Amino acid sequence: MSNNAAIVDISQTANKFRSSIVLQAENKYIDVKSILGLFTTLVGGHSYELHVHGPDAEEAKAAMSEVFAKHNLNVTVIE
């Protein structure tokens, strides 16, 4: 399964926001705005945690949850 569409979608969505959006996968932290970081991290079967901090964090959390769900990726948004 190719995650390319998911990676581009996630990155483009993240880049609409000013907030810092960081994905935690096991013990790695990846800036979701970085396509390269996502390519090396986003492999199927993991569960991820998303940490969002900044001026538009609430909107960013909602949008990111949607885009992860759309691509069937298991993510928990940390409040």
Secondary structure, DSSP 8 states (H G I E B T S, - for coil): ---HHHHHHHHHHHTT-SSEEEEEETTEEEETT-HHHHHHH--TT-EEEEEEESTTHHHHHHHHHHHHHHTT-EEEEE-
